[in-house]
Amino acid sequence: MKNTVYIYTRDLKRIFTNWAMIIIVLTLMILPSFYAWFNIKASWDPYGRTEGIAIAVTSEDEGSTIRGQHVNVGKDIIATLTKNKTLGWTFVSKEKADHGVKHGDYYASIVIPKDFSQKLGTVLQDRLEKPVIIYKVNEKINAVAPKITSKGASSLTQQISEKFVKTANGAIFSVFNELGITLQRDLPTIQQVEQRIFELENRLPEIKKVINEANDTTQKAGAIVSKAQAALPEVERLTADGAQMTQQLNTFLTKSDQVLKTAEPTINETLHRVQQRALRVQELKNQLMEKDIAPAEARAAAEQLKVQLTKQIADTGEIVTLLTDLNVLSQQKVLSPVINQIKSVNTLLQQQLSDVNSLQQQAGGVPNQSVLDRFSSRTDQAVSRLNALTNSYSSTIVPAVEQAIKEAKDKTASANSLLDEANKSIPDVSNVLSKTASGIVLGQQELAKMARDFPRIEQNVHNIADKIREFQQKENIEDIINLLKNDVQKESDFFAKPVLLKEERLYPIPNYGSAMSPFYTTLCLWVGALLLVSILSVEVADEERFKSYEVYLGRLLTFLSIALVQAFIVTIGDLFLIKTYVVDKVPFIFLGLLCSFVFMTIVYTLVAIFGNAGKAMAIVLLVLQLSAAGGTFPIQVVPAFFQAINPFLPFTYAISMMREVVGGMLADIVRKDVTVLLCIWLGVLLVGIFLHKPLSKTSAKLTKKARESKLIH
């Protein structure tokens, strides 16, 4: 160990006592730093100064007329690029652009063809054609420039697409907005039409029955008219006996007073029965309104409602029929208001029955709230009107019936004069009957046509009603209206860019140069070690005086001392001279010293053992590490061979730990990298100590033989 220290101190003395050697050593200490600093500064922000990369732009777009408006997208693109300073956009003719790209005046060219606007407008036509932008690039000028220009061209097409989508969406959503406003304005009418369709669907059986009855009635009417024509002479005879008939009618009306006294309790009892059933309907309605009602309970309640409502409709119908017959006897139709009131109740009951049918037709058995609300309102109205009728029976209905009978009696007084006039009008009646017979024939023809067309009409009504019900179950028209009325600009922006990228940067590094400083700093330390072994000798002049390992260790200390100064200069210069961004500055310096310590040991050992061949090995190792250490490109994108040797290279761990202190240190990663580097250093050191003598003798013979060629020193 004493001799090792002796060799080291003697080397230091010889350096400091020789001014020429001082200059050489100082140069060797500083020179590698320039390699790192120049490369880091050159790559500081390469993508932030792309305005000098010339790209020729040519627009031959002739424009197009879209919906009566002339547009020229190429012209708009030129106007946009004129304000864009990210690249060196140069606006020239197509011929000059082609010539300039071939001869290197422009890195690339972009040509907008004549039919660009025309093809872009085909989106409004049946036949779509995508517009094309012609992009030419000269890739032999520079390796990186084509990537930058391609990015600019891609960005341009993306901007055009986004603007086009935004404009098209704006037009579409403007139409939707107008449609939403129109639907909202017409919503009451739409809802009323829906209700009328449902009512029509419910009354289709009744309409069919009426058509059939009308058909039968016209046939009967024809027969009646024929009989009337045949019986007209008999009518003439009967009118002569009119006085007797009038007397009989008066007798009948007198007897009707007694009939009325018997009918009064019956009508009153029927009204009360209808009223009680209405109250029962109201109870069932309240049961259906319960939120937690089970589907089975809802179906049972609906069946009971149908029974009650059907009976109410029948009872009120009987009352209407009776009062209508009595009203015929009244000239002033005094019973008409009462009849209309009961008819309105009957109509409400039929509408309630229609609502119950709608509830039963719904899927799942759970009542639809809108139909249920409508049914509830009609139930309450029916109860209210029945209460009013019951309360006013004695004061309104009975007096009206009595007045009808009285008016009928008064009419009999003038019956005789009317019969005389009728007798005189018999010839006219004969003429009317003849015309009526012709009209009945025509009516029969039209009714037959209606009967033939009715099945088709009935099916269409059912289909429309089913579609409305299906729409109501799946969609809410008010929600659709609200969607269509949304902000046109916001919806257009959303569909132009439906997804936004939110970037969260971990361990952000502000510039590319700082991000590359771990690689270039590590690389310059290896280059510095190569410079030292190229200029300084690893051999000791009086080597025979010392043991092999003493020579190895003594001269290693000299090289390590210079290498550590190299590392200190380059790391300090990174931090304070070129202002490299480093989060953990002190660890950056110490880890730089560690890298230099390990690298110098490796390179020195190779040269100390193998001589000039060792220098070649160090250079080969450098070349391999440039490709396989992941310093520039991710290791995953390099060929499989380089991925395989990556875990065994010092650069892999040196660059990794230097990146940690630059971006923000994770202690476990740094510990692992430092441990691996120290293990590599220890292995190389042991090889140098124990194999220096035997291997150096073998390499010395090789070197001696090579020197005989007079081509190497």
C-alpha positions in Angstrom: 0.0 0.0 0.0 3.0 2.3 0.7 4.2 1.9 -2.8 0.8 2.7 -4.2 0.7 5.9 -2.3 4.2 6.7 -3.4 3.4 6.3 -7.1 0.3 8.5 -6.7 2.1 11.3 -4.8 5.0 11.2 -7.3 2.6 11.6 -10.2 1.0 14.6 -8.5 4.5 16.2 -7.9 5.5 15.7 -11.5 2.3 17.3 -12.7 2.5 20.4 -10.4 6.2 20.9 -11.1 5.8 20.9 -14.9 4.0 23.9 -16.3 3.3 22.1 -19.7 1.9 19.2 -17.8 -0.3 21.5 -15.8 -1.8 22.9 -19.0 -2.4 19.5 -20.4 -4.1 18.2 -17.3 -6.2 21.3 -16.9 -7.2 21.0 -20.6 -8.1 17.3 -20.0 -10.2 18.4 -16.9 -12.1 21.0 -18.7 -12.4 19.7 -22.3 -15.0 17.0 -21.6 -17.3 19.6 -20.1 -17.6 21.4 -23.4 -18.9 18.2 -25.0 -21.7 18.1 -22.5 -22.4 21.8 -22.3 -22.6 22.3 -26.1 -24.9 19.4 -26.7 -27.2 20.3 -23.8 -27.4 23.9 -24.9 -27.9 22.9 -28.6 -30.8 20.7 -27.6 -32.2 23.2 -25.1 -35.5 23.8 -26.9 -35.3 22.5 -30.4 -39.1 22.4 -30.9 -39.5 25.9 -29.6 -37.6 27.5 -32.5 -39.3 25.8 -35.5 -40.2 29.1 -37.2 -37.1 28.9 -39.3 -38.1 25.5 -40.8 -39.4 26.7 -44.2 -42.6 25.0 -45.6 -44.0 26.1 -49.0 -47.8 26.5 -49.1 -49.8 26.7 -52.3 -53.6 27.0 -52.6 -55.2 26.3 -56.0 -58.7 26.0 -54.4 -61.2 27.5 -56.8 -63.9 27.6 -54.1 -67.5 26.3 -54.3 -71.1 27.3 -53.9 -72.8 25.6 -51.0 -76.5 26.4 -50.4 -76.3 29.5 -52.4 -73.2 30.8 -50.6 -69.7 31.0 -52.1 -66.9 29.5 -49.9 -63.2 29.1 -50.5 -61.6 27.0 -47.7 -58.2 27.2 -49.3 -58.2 31.0 -49.0 -59.3 30.7 -45.4 -56.4 28.3 -44.7 -53.9 30.7 -46.2 -55.3 33.5 -44.0 -55.0 31.4 -40.9 -51.4 30.3 -41.7 -50.3 33.9 -42.3 -50.9 34.5 -38.6 -49.3 31.2 -37.5 -45.7 31.5 -36.5 -45.0 27.9 -35.3 -43.3 27.1 -38.7 -41.8 29.1 -41.5 -44.9 29.1 -43.8 -44.0 30.5 -47.2 -46.7 31.1 -49.8 -45.5 30.4 -53.3 -46.7 28.9 -56.6 -46.9 25.1 -57.0 -44.0 25.1 -59.5 -41.7 27.1 -57.1 -42.8 24.9 -54.2 -41.8 21.6 -56.1 -38.5 23.1 -57.2 -37.7 24.4 -53.7 -38.5 21.1 -51.9 -36.2 19.2 -54.4 -33.3 21.6 -54.0 -33.6 22.0 -50.2 -35.0 25.5 -50.2 -38.0 24.2 -48.3 -38.2 21.2 -46.1 -41.7 20.3 -47.3 -44.6 21.7 -49.2 -48.4 21.7 -48.8 -50.7 22.0 -51.8 -54.5 22.6 -51.5 -56.0 21.3 -54.8 -58.6 23.0 -57.0 -61.5 20.9 -55.8 -60.8 21.1 -52.1 -63.9 23.3 -51.2 -66.1 21.4 -53.7 -65.3 18.0 -52.1 -65.7 19.4 -48.6 -69.2 20.5 -49.5 -70.3 17.1 -50.7 -71.2 16.3 -47.0 -74.6 17.9 -47.9 -75.0 15.6 -50.9 -75.8 12.0 -51.4 -72.3 11.2 -52.8 -69.5 12.0 -50.3 -65.9 12.8 -51.3 -63.1 13.4 -48.9 -61.0 16.5 -49.7 -57.2 15.9 -50.0 -54.2 18.0 -49.0 -51.0 17.1 -50.9 -48.0 17.0 -48.6 -44.4 16.6 -50.0 -41.3 16.3 -47.8 -37.6 16.1 -48.6 -36.3 13.6 -46.1 -32.6 13.7 -47.1 -32.1 17.2 -45.9 -32.4 16.4 -42.2 -33.5 13.4 -40.1 -35.6 15.4 -37.6 -37.1 18.1 -39.8 -39.5 15.8 -41.6 -41.0 14.8 -38.3 -41.6 18.4 -37.4 -43.1 19.4 -40.8 -45.3 16.3 -40.7 -46.6 17.4 -37.3 -47.4 20.8 -38.8 -49.2 19.2 -41.7 -51.2 16.9 -39.4 -52.0 19.8 -37.1 -53.3 21.8 -40.1 -55.6 19.0 -41.3 -56.8 18.5 -37.7 -57.7 22.2 -37.4 -59.6 22.1 -40.7 -61.5 19.0 -39.6 -62.4 20.5 -36.2 -63.5 23.8 -37.8 -65.6 21.9 -40.4 -67.2 19.7 -37.8 -67.9 22.7 -35.5 -69.5 24.6 -38.4 -71.6 21.6 -39.6 -72.7 20.8 -36.1 -73.7 24.4 -35.5 -76.0 24.3 -38.6 -77.5 21.0 -37.5 -78.1 22.0 -33.9 -79.6 25.3 -35.0 -82.3 23.3 -36.9 -82.7 21.2 -33.8 -83.1 24.3 -31.6 -85.8 25.7 -33.9 -87.5 22.3 -33.9 -87.4 22.2 -30.1 -89.0 25.6 -29.9 -91.7 24.6 -32.4 -92.5 21.4 -30.5 -92.8 23.3 -27.2 -95.2 25.8 -28.8 -97.3 23.0 -30.3 -97.0 20.7 -27.3 -100.6 21.3 -26.1 -101.9 20.5 -29.5 -99.8 17.4 -29.8 -101.1 16.2 -26.4 -104.6 16.9 -27.4 -104.2 15.0 -30.6 -102.8 12.0 -28.6 -105.8 12.1 -26.3 -108.3 12.3 -29.2 -106.5 9.3 -30.9 -106.9 7.3 -27.6 -110.5 8.3 -27.4 -111.1 7.3 -31.0 -109.4 4.0 -30.4 -111.7 3.3 -27.4 -114.8 4.2 -29.4 -114.0 2.2 -32.5 -116.3 -0.6 -31.5 -119.1 1.9 -30.9 -118.5 3.5 -34.3 -118.5 0.1 -36.0 -121.8 -0.7 -34.3 -123.2 2.7 -35.4 -122.2 2.1 -39.0 -123.8 -1.4 -38.9 -126.9 0.0 -37.3 -127.1 2.9 -39.7 -126.8 0.4 -42.6 -129.6 -1.6 -41.1 -131.6 1.5 -40.4 -131.3 2.8 -44.0 -132.6 -0.5 -45.2 -135.4 -0.3 -42.8 -136.0 3.3 -43.7 -136.3 2.3 -47.3 -138.8 -0.3 -46.5 -140.7 2.2 -44.3 -140.7 4.9 -47.0 -142.0 2.2 -49.4 -144.7 1.3 -47.0 -145.4 5.0 -46.3 -145.9 5.6 -50.0 -148.3 2.6 -50.1 -150.0 3.7 -47.0 -150.4 7.3 -47.9 -154.1 6.9 -48.8 -154.7 5.4 -45.4 -152.9 8.4 -43.8 -155.3 10.6 -45.5 -158.2 8.7 -44.0 -156.6 8.8 -40.6 -156.2 12.5 -40.5 -159.9 12.8 -41.0 -160.2 11.0 -37.7 -157.7 13.3 -36.0 -160.0 14.8 -33.5 -160.6 11.4 -32.0 -156.8 10.7 -31.9 -156.3 14.1 -30.2 -158.7 13.2 -27.5 -157.0 9.9 -27.0 -153.6 11.7 -26.7 -155.0 14.1 -24.1 -156.2 11.1 -22.1 -152.7 9.6 -22.4 -151.0 12.7 -21.0 -153.5 12.8 -18.1 -152.5 9.3 -17.2 -148.8 10.3 -17.5 -149.1 12.3 -14.4 -149.8 9.1 -12.5 -146.9 7.4 -14.3 -144.6 10.3 -13.3 -145.4 9.9 -9.6 -144.3 6.2 -9.9 -141.2 7.1 -12.0 -140.0 9.8 -9.6 -138.7 7.5 -6.9 -137.1 5.2 -9.6 -135.1 8.1 -11.2 -134.1 9.4 -7.8 -133.1 5.9 -6.7 -131.1 5.4 -9.9 -129.3 8.7 -9.4 -128.4 7.8 -5.8 -127.1 4.4 -6.9 -124.9 6.1 -9.5 -123.7 8.5 -6.9 -122.8 5.6 -4.5 -120.9 3.9 -7.2 -119.0 7.1 -8.0 -117.9 7.2 -4.4 -116.7 3.6 -4.7 -114.8 4.6 -7.9 -113.2 7.4 -5.9 -112.0 4.9 -3.2 -110.5 2.6 -5.8 -108.9 5.7 -7.5 -107.2 6.6 -4.1 -106.0 3.0 -3.8 -104.4 3.2 -7.3 -102.7 6.5 -6.3 -100.7 4.8 -3.6 -97.0 4.8 -4.5 -96.3 1.4 -3.1 -99.3 -0.4 -4.7 -98.4 -3.9 -6.0 -99.0 -4.7 -9.7 -101.5 -7.4 -8.7 -103.5 -5.0 -6.5 -103.4 -2.4 -9.3 -104.9 -4.9 -11.8 -107.6 -6.0 -9.3 -108.6 -2.4 -8.6 -108.7 -1.7 -12.3 -111.1 -4.6 -12.9 -113.4 -3.4 -10.1 -113.3 0.1 -11.6 -114.5 -1.3 -15.0 -117.4 -3.0 -13.3 -118.5 0.1 -11.4 -118.1 2.4 -14.3 -120.0 0.1 -16.7 -122.9 0.0 -14.4 -122.8 3.8 -13.9 -122.8 4.3 -17.7 -125.8 2.0 -18.1 -127.8 3.7 -15.3 -127.2 7.2 -16.5 -128.0 6.0 -20.1 -131.4 4.8 -18.9 -132.2 8.1 -17.2 -131.2 10.0 -20.4 -133.4 7.8 -22.5 -136.4 8.3 -20.2 -136.0 12.0 -19.9 -135.4 12.4 -23.7 -138.7 10.6 -24.4 -140.4 13.0 -22.0 -138.6 16.0 -23.5 -140.1 15.2 -26.9 -143.4 16.1 -25.6 -142.2 19.5 -24.6 -142.2 22.3 -27.2 -139.7 24.3 -25.2 -137.5 21.3 -24.5 -137.5 22.1 -20.8 -135.7 18.9 -19.9 -132.8 19.7 -22.2 -130.5 21.3 -19.5 -131.1 18.3 -17.2 -130.5 15.8 -20.0 -127.2 17.7 -21.0 -126.0 17.5 -17.4 -126.6 13.8 -17.1 -125.1 13.3 -20.6 -122.0 15.2 -19.4 -121.8 12.8 -16.4 -122.2 9.9 -18.8 -119.4 11.2 -21.0 -117.1 11.6 -18.0 -117.8 8.0 -16.9 -117.0 6.8 -20.4 -113.7 8.8 -20.4 -112.9 7.2 -17.0 -113.5 3.8 -18.4 -111.2 4.7 -21.3 -108.5 5.7 -18.7 -108.9 2.4 -16.9 -108.5 0.6 -20.2 -105.3 2.6 -20.8 -104.0 1.7 -17.3 -104.7 -2.0 -18.0 -102.8 -1.9 -21.3 -99.6 -0.7 -19.7 -96.7 -3.1 -19.3 -95.8 -4.3 -15.8 -99.1 -3.4 -14.2 -97.8 -0.3 -12.5 -100.1 2.7 -13.2 -98.8 5.5 -15.4 -98.8 8.6 -13.4 -100.0 11.0 -16.1 -103.0 8.7 -17.0 -103.7 8.2 -13.3 -103.7 12.0 -12.7 -106.2 12.4 -15.6 -108.4 9.6 -14.3 -108.3 11.1 -10.7 -109.4 14.6 -12.0 -112.3 13.1 -14.0 -113.4 11.0 -11.0 -113.6 14.0 -8.8 -115.6 15.9 -11.5 -118.1 13.0 -11.9 -118.7 12.9 -8.1 -119.1 16.6 -8.0 -121.7 16.7 -10.8 -123.6 13.7 -9.4 -123.8 15.4 -6.1 -125.2 18.5 -7.8 -127.8 16.5 -9.7 -128.9 14.6 -6.6 -129.3 17.7 -4.6 -131.3 19.5 -7.3 -133.6 16.6 -8.2 -136.6 17.8 -6.3 -136.1 21.4 -7.2 -135.1 21.1 -10.8 -135.8 17.7 -12.5 -139.3 17.1 -11.2 -140.6 20.6 -12.1 -139.1 20.3 -15.5 -140.9 16.9 -16.2 -144.2 18.4 -15.0 -143.7 21.4 -17.3 -143.0 19.0 -20.2 -146.3 17.2 -19.6 -148.2 20.5 -19.3 -146.8 21.7 -22.6 -147.7 18.4 -24.3 -151.3 18.9 -23.1 -151.3 22.5 -24.5 -150.1 21.1 -27.9 -153.1 18.9 -28.1 -155.4 21.9 -28.2 -154.1 22.9 -31.6 -153.8 19.3 -32.9 -157.1 19.5 -34.8 -156.0 22.5 -36.9 -152.6 20.9 -37.5 -154.4 17.7 -38.7 -156.4 19.8 -41.1 -153.2 21.3 -42.5 -151.7 17.9 -42.6 -154.5 16.6 -44.7 -153.9 19.5 -47.1 -150.2 18.7 -47.2 -150.5 15.0 -48.2 -149.6 15.7 -51.9 -146.5 17.4 -50.7 -145.7 14.5 -48.4 -146.0 12.1 -51.3 -143.4 14.2 -53.2 -141.1 14.2 -50.2 -141.4 10.5 -49.8 -140.4 10.0 -53.4 -137.2 12.1 -52.9 -136.5 10.4 -49.6 -136.5 7.0 -51.2 -133.9 8.2 -53.7 -131.8 9.7 -50.9 -131.9 6.4 -48.9 -130.6 4.5 -51.9 -127.6 6.9 -52.1 -127.1 6.6 -48.3 -127.0 2.8 -48.5 -124.3 3.0 -51.1 -122.1 5.3 -49.0 -122.7 3.3 -45.8 -121.7 0.1 -47.7 -118.4 1.8 -48.7 -117.8 2.9 -45.1 -118.4 -0.6 -43.9 -115.8 -1.9 -46.4 -113.2 0.7 -45.5 -113.7 0.5 -41.7 -111.4 -2.5 -40.9 -108.5 -0.7 -42.6 -109.2 2.6 -40.7 -109.6 0.6 -37.5 -106.2 -1.1 -37.9 -104.5 2.3 -38.7 -105.9 3.9 -35.6 -104.7 1.0 -33.4 -101.2 1.2 -35.0 -101.0 4.9 -34.3 -102.2 4.5 -30.7 -99.7 1.7 -30.1 -96.8 3.8 -31.4 -97.8 6.7 -29.2 -98.0 4.5 -26.1 -94.7 2.9 -27.0 -93.1 6.3 -27.3 -94.6 7.5 -24.0 -93.2 4.5 -22.2 -89.7 4.9 -23.6 -89.3 8.7 -24.0 -90.6 11.9 -22.5 -91.3 14.5 -25.2 -90.6 17.3 -22.8 -87.1 15.9 -22.2 -86.6 15.8 -26.0 -87.7 19.4 -26.3 -85.3 20.5 -23.6 -82.4 18.6 -25.4 -83.2 20.2 -28.7 -83.4 23.7 -27.1 -79.9 23.5 -25.6 -77.2 26.0 -26.4 -76.3 25.6 -30.1 -72.7 26.9 -29.7 -71.9 24.6 -26.7 -73.4 21.5 -28.4 -71.4 22.3 -31.6 -68.2 22.7 -29.6 -68.9 19.5 -27.7 -69.2 17.3 -30.9 -66.2 19.0 -32.5 -64.1 18.0 -29.5 -66.1 15.5 -27.4 -63.1 14.6 -25.3 -60.6 16.9 -23.7 -57.2 15.7 -22.7 -56.2 16.8 -19.2 -52.5 16.4 -18.8 -50.9 15.8 -15.4 -47.1 16.0 -15.6 -45.2 14.0 -13.0 -41.7 15.4 -12.3 -42.0 18.1 -15.0 -38.8 19.3 -16.7 -39.2 22.7 -18.3 -37.0 22.2 -21.4 -35.6 19.5 -23.6 -31.9 20.4 -22.9 -32.4 19.8 -19.1 -34.1 16.5 -19.9 -31.1 15.4 -22.0 -28.5 16.6 -19.4 -28.3 13.2 -17.6 -27.4 11.5 -20.9 -24.9 14.1 -22.2 -23.3 14.5 -18.7 -22.8 10.8 -18.3 -21.5 10.5 -21.9 -19.0 13.3 -21.4 -17.6 11.6 -18.3 -16.9 8.4 -20.3 -15.4 10.6 -23.1 -13.3 12.3 -20.5 -11.9 9.0 -19.3 -11.1 8.1 -22.9 -9.2 11.3 -23.3 -7.2 10.7 -20.2 -6.1 7.2 -21.3 -5.3 8.5 -24.8 -3.0 11.3 -23.5 -1.6 10.0 -20.2 0.3 6.8 -19.9 -1.0 3.9 -17.8 2.5 2.6 -17.4 5.0 3.5 -14.7 8.6 4.1 -15.9 10.3 2.1 -13.2 7.6 -0.5 -13.1 9.9 -3.4 -12.2 10.6 -1.8 -8.8 6.9 -2.4 -7.8 4.5 -5.1 -7.7 1.9 -5.3 -10.4 -1.1 -4.4 -8.2 0.8 -1.5 -6.7 1.5 -0.1 -10.2 -2.2 -0.6 -11.1 -3.6 1.1 -8.0 -1.0 3.9 -7.8 -1.6 5.1 -11.4 -5.4 4.5 -11.0 -5.4 7.0 -8.1 -3.9 9.6 -10.5 -6.5 9.0 -13.2 -9.3 9.0 -10.6 -8.2 12.4 -9.2 -8.3 14.0 -12.6 -11.5 12.3 -13.5 -13.2 13.5 -10.3 -12.2 17.1 -11.1 -13.7 16.6 -14.6 -17.0 15.4 -13.0 -17.0 18.3 -10.6 -16.4 20.9 -13.4 -19.1 19.5 -15.7 -21.8 19.2 -13.0 -21.1 22.6 -11.6 -21.1 24.0 -15.1 -24.5 22.3 -15.8 -26.0 23.9 -12.7 -24.6 27.4 -12.8 -23.1 28.1 -16.2 -25.8 26.9 -18.6 -28.5 26.9 -15.9 -29.7 23.3 -16.4 -32.9 22.5 -14.5 -32.0 20.1 -11.6 -34.3 19.4 -8.6 -31.7 17.9 -6.3 -28.5 19.9 -7.0 -26.1 18.5 -4.4 -26.9 14.8 -5.1 -26.5 15.7 -8.8 -22.9 16.7 -8.1 -22.1 13.7 -5.9 -23.7 11.2 -8.3 -21.7 12.8 -11.2 -18.5 12.2 -9.2 -19.6 8.6 -8.6 -20.2 8.1 -12.4 -16.8 9.5 -13.2 -15.2 7.3 -10.5 -16.7 4.1 -11.9 -16.2 5.0 -15.6 -12.5 6.0 -15.0 -11.9 2.7 -13.2 -13.4 0.7 -16.1 -11.6 2.5 -18.9 -8.3 2.6 -17.0 -8.5 -1.1 -16.2 -9.1 -2.0 -19.8 -6.1 0.0 -21.0 -3.9 -1.1 -18.1 -4.5 -4.7 -18.9 -4.9 -4.8 -22.7 -3.0 -1.7 -23.8 -4.1 -0.1 -27.1 -6.6 -3.0 -27.5 -8.1 -1.9 -24.2 -8.7 1.6 -25.7 -10.5 0.0 -28.6 -12.6 -2.0 -26.1 -13.5 1.2 -24.2 -14.6 2.8 -27.5 -16.7 -0.2 -28.5 -18.3 -0.3 -25.0 -19.1 3.4 -25.5 -20.8 2.8 -28.8 -22.8 -0.1 -27.4 -23.9 2.0 -24.5 -25.0 4.9 -26.8 -27.6 2.6 -28.4 -28.5 0.2 -25.5 -28.6 2.4 -22.4 -31.8 4.1 -23.2 -30.2 7.6 -23.1 -32.1 9.0 -26.1 -34.8 6.6 -27.2 -36.8 4.3 -24.9 -35.1 1.0 -24.6 -38.3 -0.7 -25.7 -38.0 0.7 -29.2 -34.5 -0.5 -30.0 -33.6 -3.9 -31.5 -33.8 -7.0 -29.3 -29.9 -7.3 -29.0 -29.6 -3.9 -27.4 -32.5 -4.6 -25.1 -30.8 -7.8 -24.0 -27.5 -6.2 -23.1 -29.1 -3.1 -21.5 -29.1 -4.5 -17.9 -25.4 -5.2 -18.0 -24.2 -1.7 -19.1 -22.9 1.0 -16.6 -24.6 3.7 -18.6 -28.1 2.2 -17.9 -27.7 2.8 -14.2 -25.7 6.0 -14.4 -28.3 7.8 -16.7 -31.2 6.4 -14.5 -29.8 7.9 -11.2 -28.9 11.2 -12.9 -32.4 11.5 -14.3 -33.8 10.9 -10.8 -31.9 13.9 -9.3 -32.8 16.1 -12.3 -36.6 15.5 -12.3 -37.1 14.7 -8.6 -35.4 11.9 -6.7 -37.0 8.6 -5.7 -34.6 7.2 -3.1 -35.2 3.5 -3.9 -34.3 3.9 -7.5 -31.2 5.9 -6.7 -30.2 3.2 -4.1 -30.6 0.4 -6.6 -28.6 2.3 -9.3 -25.8 3.3 -6.9 -25.6 -0.3 -5.6 -25.3 -1.8 -9.2 -22.6 0.8 -10.2 -20.6 0.1 -7.0 -20.8 -3.7 -7.7 -19.5 -3.1 -11.3 -16.7 -0.9 -9.9 -15.7 -3.5 -7.3 -15.7 -6.3 -9.9 -13.5 -4.3 -12.3 -11.2 -3.3 -9.4 -10.7 -6.9 -8.4 -10.0 -7.9 -12.0 -7.4 -5.2 -12.2 -5.7 -6.1 -9.0 -5.6 -9.9 -9.5 -5.4 -10.2 -13.3 -3.3 -7.1 -14.1 0.0 -9.0 -14.2 -0.9 -12.2 -16.1 -3.1 -10.4 -18.7 -0.8 -7.5 -19.2 2.1 -9.8 -20.1 0.0 -11.4 -22.8 -1.2 -8.1 -24.2 2.3 -6.7 -24.0 3.5 -9.3 -26.5 0.6 -8.5 -28.8 1.4 -4.8 -28.5 5.2 -5.4 -29.2 4.4 -7.4 -32.3 2.0 -4.7 -33.5 4.6 -2.0 -33.0 6.9 -3.8 -35.4 4.6 -2.6 -38.2 5.6 0.9 -37.5 1.9 1.9 -37.8 1.1 2.4 -34.1 2.9 3.9 -31.2 
